Amino acid sequence: MYDFILRPDGDGEPITVTAGSRDVLQFERTTKGATLSQLLVQPKMADLYKLAHLAARRTQVFPGSLQDLEAGWELEFTETEAVDPTNGEASPAT
């Protein structure tokens, strides 16, 4: 759904991570009022950082807290193929 590149401040190797349906599910469960359609249509940067953090923790490539990620890492992202919420099929990224 989303591909993220996490770039640390200063010297350090970037981390690449993909957030999928399990990460979105966890995001919805832990964020009041959050929905997949909200992420697809009008994502907030705070939401994208949280989603990237969930994916990075799930894949065990970033052990720090969300606050650590926000304070010391730049976030680059691209939206990949997503499930179309109207019919459940993959739709091309926009």
LOKE-548814 format. One record per residue: residue in one letter; x negated, y negated, z negated of N, C-alpha, C in turn. Coordinates in pm, 1 decimal, decimal comma. Last residue first. Layout:
TIDO   type        nc1        nc2        nc3       cac1       cac2       cac3        cc1        cc2        cc3
TIDO      A          X          Y          Z          X          Y          Z          X          Y          Z
...
This chain:
TIDO   type        nc1        nc2        nc3       cac1       cac2       cac3        cc1        cc2        cc3
TIDO      T      239,8     -648,8      760,4      258,5     -780,1      821,3      148,9     -873,1      784,4
TIDO      A      219,5     -304,0      848,1      184,5     -416,1      761,0      203,9     -545,6      835,9
TIDO      P      498,7     -108,5      959,8      368,3     -167,8      981,6      345,1     -283,8      886,6
TIDO      S      648,1      126,0      733,8      660,5       15,3      828,4      523,9      -47,6      846,3
TIDO      A      771,4      445,0      655,1      657,4      353,9      663,6      685,6      247,5      767,9
TIDO      E     1104,1      464,9      515,4     1000,6      503,4      611,0      888,6      400,9      611,2
TIDO      G     1313,4      376,2      357,5     1221,8      474,3      301,8     1113,2      521,3      396,8
TIDO      N     1483,0      171,8      435,0     1509,0      305,0      487,8     1411,2      412,4      442,2
TIDO      T     1426,4      -54,7      285,8     1562,4      -39,4      338,1     1590,3       99,5      391,6
TIDO      P     1159,0      -64,3      213,7     1256,5      -39,0      108,8     1398,9      -18,9      160,5
TIDO      D      915,3       99,9      385,3     1021,5        4,3      407,9     1131,4       31,1      306,0
TIDO      V      602,1      140,2      247,2      732,3      202,5      266,6      835,0       92,5      281,0
TIDO      A      326,6        7,7      431,5      411,4       15,4      313,2      539,9       87,1      347,9
TIDO      E       -7,3       -4,1      532,0      128,8       41,5      560,6      205,7       58,9      431,7
TIDO      T     -165,6     -262,9      334,5     -168,8     -154,4      431,4      -25,5     -112,7      459,3
TIDO      E     -284,4     -581,8      276,1     -168,3     -493,8      264,4     -179,1     -388,3      372,9
TIDO      T     -585,7     -658,9      116,0     -509,5     -647,7      239,7     -394,7     -553,1      212,5
TIDO      F     -784,7     -875,8      -91,0     -687,7     -769,3      -68,6     -630,1     -775,7       71,4
TIDO      E    -1023,1     -955,4     -336,3     -983,9     -964,6     -195,9     -887,0     -851,2     -170,8
TIDO      L    -1107,9    -1118,8     -626,7    -1021,2    -1016,6     -569,4     -991,9    -1049,3     -423,8
TIDO      E    -1387,4    -1148,0     -843,5    -1304,1    -1204,2     -737,7    -1227,2    -1089,5     -672,8
TIDO      W    -1436,6    -1117,6    -1192,9    -1432,8    -1054,0    -1060,8    -1341,5    -1131,0     -966,9
TIDO      G    -1419,3    -1208,1    -1455,9    -1549,9    -1189,3    -1395,0    -1553,4    -1131,8    -1255,2
TIDO      A    -1157,2    -1246,6    -1551,2    -1261,4    -1341,7    -1588,8    -1389,9    -1328,6    -1507,2
TIDO      E    -1005,8    -1030,8    -1457,0     -968,1    -1167,9    -1420,1    -1081,6    -1267,4    -1444,7
TIDO      L    -1141,1     -818,0    -1582,2    -1132,1     -825,3    -1437,0    -1102,1     -968,1    -1392,0
TIDO      D    -1097,8     -876,1    -1851,8    -1235,1     -867,7    -1799,6    -1235,9     -883,3    -1647,5
TIDO      Q     -819,1     -854,2    -1858,5     -881,0     -984,3    -1885,6    -1025,4     -988,0    -1837,0
TIDO      L     -791,1     -581,9    -1817,9     -738,9     -674,1    -1716,7     -802,2     -811,5    -1734,8
TIDO      S    -1100,1     -423,2    -1926,0     -962,0     -468,1    -1942,9     -919,6     -556,0    -1825,4
TIDO      G    -1310,8     -168,7    -1765,8    -1279,5     -287,5    -1843,6    -1131,3     -319,2    -1849,7
TIDO      P    -1383,5       38,0    -1597,8    -1338,6       71,7    -1732,3    -1290,7      -48,0    -1815,1
TIDO      F    -1337,1      124,8    -1277,7    -1349,9        3,0    -1357,5    -1295,4       30,8    -1497,0
TIDO      V    -1295,7      367,5    -1168,8    -1408,2      291,6    -1113,5    -1429,8      159,8    -1187,6
TIDO      Q    -1082,4      546,8    -1214,8    -1198,2      544,3    -1304,1    -1319,9      474,9    -1244,2
TIDO      T     -841,3      537,8    -1096,4     -948,1      606,4    -1022,3    -1081,3      604,3    -1097,0
TIDO      R     -701,3      391,4    -1287,0     -655,4      525,4    -1251,4     -767,0      604,1    -1182,6
TIDO      R     -842,4      147,3    -1282,3     -845,0      230,3    -1403,8     -805,2      374,3    -1371,2
TIDO      A     -778,1       61,4    -1025,8     -918,7       80,4    -1062,1     -932,2      165,8    -1187,8
TIDO      A     -499,0       38,9    -1043,7     -559,0      132,6     -948,7     -704,2      162,7     -985,4
TIDO      L     -476,5     -161,4    -1241,2     -413,9      -30,5    -1260,7     -477,1       74,9    -1169,3
TIDO      H     -610,7     -371,2    -1109,1     -663,2     -316,8    -1233,8     -605,5     -177,8    -1261,3
TIDO      A     -439,9     -420,8     -895,6     -577,2     -376,9     -869,0     -637,8     -313,3     -993,6
TIDO      L     -216,2     -508,4    -1042,4     -206,4     -389,4     -958,8     -345,6     -333,4     -927,6
TIDO      K     -321,8     -741,0    -1158,7     -273,4     -632,7    -1243,8     -265,9     -502,2    -1165,2
TIDO      Y     -380,6     -890,3     -928,6     -488,3     -853,9    -1020,0     -444,9     -736,8    -1108,4
TIDO      L     -118,2     -916,8     -832,2     -217,2     -843,3     -753,2     -337,1     -802,1     -838,4
TIDO      D       -1,5    -1073,8    -1031,8       51,4     -940,0    -1005,1      -49,8     -855,1     -927,9
TIDO      A     -148,2    -1307,2    -1005,0     -155,5    -1233,5    -1131,6     -105,1    -1090,6    -1113,2
TIDO      M      -63,2    -1387,9     -750,7     -201,1    -1345,3     -769,1     -216,6    -1266,4     -899,2
TIDO      K      248,7    -1249,9     -646,4      174,7    -1350,8     -721,8       33,1    -1298,1     -742,2
TIDO      P      421,6    -1178,0     -341,0      332,4    -1138,2     -450,4      266,2    -1259,1     -516,1
TIDO      Q      683,4    -1151,4     -193,5      629,2    -1272,5     -253,9      537,1    -1237,6     -371,3
TIDO      V      718,7     -898,5      -63,6      768,9    -1022,7       -6,0      699,0    -1146,0      -62,0
TIDO      L      596,8     -692,2     -208,2      586,6     -695,4      -62,7      620,1     -831,6       -4,2
TIDO      L      660,6     -743,6     -474,6      519,8     -733,8     -434,2      502,6     -747,7     -284,0
TIDO      Q      938,3     -731,5     -453,8      874,5     -855,7     -497,2      727,6     -856,0     -456,1
TIDO      S      974,5     -462,9     -390,2     1009,0     -564,9     -290,5      947,9     -699,9     -326,0
TIDO      L      898,5     -340,0     -630,9      818,6     -321,0     -509,9      848,7     -430,7     -408,5
TIDO      T      931,2     -559,0     -916,4      982,6     -461,3     -820,8      887,0     -450,3     -702,6
TIDO      A      954,9     -673,4    -1253,8      875,2     -647,9    -1132,8      939,5     -539,8    -1047,0
TIDO      G     1075,0     -724,6    -1498,4     1138,8     -774,7    -1377,2     1065,3     -745,9    -1247,8
TIDO      K      779,5     -693,4    -1677,4      920,9     -726,4    -1685,5      970,9     -785,7    -1554,0
TIDO      T      567,6     -436,9    -1624,7      584,7     -578,5    -1593,7      733,4     -610,3    -1587,7
TIDO      T      548,9     -165,1    -1649,1      480,7     -248,1    -1749,5      494,8     -398,1    -1726,8
TIDO      R      685,0      -48,3    -1437,6      717,3       -6,6    -1574,5      659,3      -99,4    -1680,3
TIDO      E      559,7     -161,6    -1215,4      700,9     -190,0    -1241,5      737,8     -157,2    -1385,7
TIDO      F      304,1      -44,3    -1246,1      319,7     -189,9    -1247,0      464,6     -227,3    -1280,5
TIDO      Q      365,1      224,4    -1208,7      314,3      179,6    -1338,8      328,0       28,2    -1353,1
TIDO      L      443,6      204,8     -937,3      535,9      255,6    -1038,5      493,1      209,3    -1177,7
TIDO      V      203,9      121,5     -823,0      321,1       32,9     -817,0      423,4       75,5     -921,2
TIDO      D       53,2      350,4     -871,2       12,0      223,6     -931,2      127,5      124,0     -931,8
TIDO      R      188,1      536,4     -717,9      178,3      556,8     -863,1      137,7      429,3     -934,5
TIDO      S      155,8      432,0     -455,3      288,1      435,0     -517,2      281,5      455,7     -668,3
TIDO      G     -165,6      263,8     -470,6      -59,1      338,5     -405,1       67,6      339,0     -486,9
TIDO      A     -440,3       69,8     -410,5     -324,7       86,7     -498,5     -213,5      153,2     -418,6
TIDO      T     -776,2      140,3     -367,8     -645,5      133,3     -302,5     -537,0      158,6     -405,6
TIDO      V    -1090,2      -28,4     -393,0     -986,9       55,3     -452,4     -856,0       34,9     -376,0
TIDO      T    -1431,8      -96,9     -416,1    -1316,3      -86,9     -327,9    -1217,2       10,8     -389,6
TIDO      I    -1649,2     -321,4     -568,0    -1572,7     -198,4     -585,3    -1454,2     -204,6     -489,9
TIDO      P    -1978,3     -454,2     -511,7    -1833,3     -461,5     -505,8    -1770,6     -323,5     -521,7
TIDO      E    -2252,8     -463,7     -739,5    -2190,7     -403,2     -622,6    -2039,6     -421,4     -625,6
TIDO      G    -2421,3     -760,5     -842,8    -2347,2     -637,4     -868,8    -2279,7     -590,5     -741,9
TIDO      D    -2476,9    -1086,0     -965,5    -2525,7     -966,5     -895,7    -2442,8     -846,2     -935,4
TIDO      G    -2192,0    -1304,8     -989,1    -2334,6    -1275,1    -1000,5    -2373,0    -1153,6     -919,5
TIDO      D    -1880,3    -1143,0    -1031,5    -1956,9    -1267,6    -1035,1    -2103,9    -1230,8    -1052,0
TIDO      P    -1789,4     -866,2     -819,5    -1829,3     -922,9     -948,5    -1898,4    -1057,4     -931,6
TIDO      R    -1510,5     -805,9     -630,6    -1648,0     -855,7     -620,9    -1686,6     -921,2     -753,5
TIDO      L    -1307,6     -562,2     -512,3    -1337,3     -636,9     -633,8    -1483,7     -675,8     -627,9
TIDO      I    -1079,4     -522,4     -268,6    -1223,5     -526,7     -289,0    -1244,2     -616,4     -409,9
TIDO      F     -794,5     -317,9     -210,5     -859,3     -426,4     -283,5    -1010,1     -409,5     -278,3
TIDO      D     -509,0     -247,8      -29,5     -651,1     -220,2      -42,6     -714,7     -342,1     -107,3
TIDO      Y     -185,0     -131,5      -90,9     -277,2     -244,4      -94,9     -418,7     -191,7     -108,6
TIDO      M      -80,8      118,9        0,0        0,0        0,0        0,0      -86,1     -126,6        0,0
